[in-house]
């Protein structure tokens, strides 16, 4: 297939061919013996004056980076963390070296030798004595002063975004540090990190539509996991008391500013604890990460957040009563609940025409958008929580919470069912919902039932969407901005 190139791209390809004709093919370079990073270079010489550097017997250093700017005999190179000015004096270098400098294009990656100097403006600079091109940029970088602002291109060509936008690069550095700090904190609390299968033959662990694949050797259908829950709870049955997994989850659902079909979650399980222990652990974990990385006061979705303040706690039914004036504690039948749904124009699917789904629909319709400050919402209906232990005082509800911040859910936690008979009945109820059109219903997982029949201690479990937490802590309103390579629709033709 014939490719078409712009005039600038053709010029660069001609430059490359000229280099090859001179036996200077830059792509033959296999490594650069750097003396130090640009940051270390700048740090080492920043405290010397221009005169001191000029009079010192300086050792030559070898640096490397991408050329991102040229002005006469000055240039700017950058590596992962730092931009550095370079200078070449035509009178003091070999003509071939100067010629190489003048032939460089913006975006080229170079190996440089030279010594430290400072300009009249006191800027630390590499006084170049030798240049070697080690990778030729055949594409033109976005214009220096306007940068890359098209959100579609930034997400689709993330490598380009990282080259020209320091803000984007810093977001992904913070993402890495957030996950590292999460892992460090959990390890310090006595958790063991485990790995569980991505391919699963039973759909369970969350309410979500799956991606489906086929195992050729076994001639069997598998799902990409929609949660890590079931396998982690089997670890608790097996005797682990604190386990977690940070891993990729796959849900065949829509894409918007807070959802991507492939995302990262952390799930953890602790034996012999209840919901309230997990609630405190969740708050401690988030606050620790935010404190350690100095991210306690982010802005998210237009709201300012203070993660240093204690998180609020409220029962789902109390919140509905507060915002709508309906007290579901006093509702005694599905019929009563349906009448209230009609009165308040709450839309329901066929499988949602029961007390629990109606309570949840009221919450999602009228309350979620009111939850700005970090708030633990507990007391979910049993029908929407098939893996959660029933509340002993009112078995219509379960011991579960979700953490909401700025109208969005950030965490989901349970006192886990450890009664295999109750769990079996919940799975059967899910099968009935599937018949009524609930394509997010769990399947009957008899292997998990059998595991529970061997005995699982009282257990608290938690799941946190890592991507959404990164969005919050880095003040990003779109999930695409915190995923290096988000899923994208095909380019418009």
Secondary structure, DSSP 8 states (H G I E B T S, - for coil): ------HHHHHHHHHHHHHHHTT--GGG------SS-HHHHHHHHTTS-HHHHHHS----EEEEEEEEEEETTEEEEE-SS-EEEEE--GGGS-HHHHHHHHH--TT-EEEEEEEEEE-TT--EEEEEEEEEEEE---S----TTT----HHHHHHTHHHHHHH-HHHHHHHHHHHHHHHHHHHHHHHTT-EE----SEESS--SSS----EEEETTTTEEEEE-S-SHHHHHHHHHTT-SEEEEEEEEE-----BTTB-SEEEEEEEEEET--HHHHHHHHHHHHHHHHHHTT-SS-EETTEE--TTS--EEEEHHHHHHHHH---GGG--SHHHHHHHHHHTT----GGG-SHHHHHHHHIIIIIGGG--S-EEEE--BGGG-TTB-B-SS-TTBBSEEEEEETTEEEEEEEEB---HHHHHHHHHHHHHHHHTT-TT-----HHHHHHHHT----EEEEEEEHHHHHHHHTT-S-GGGT-TT--------
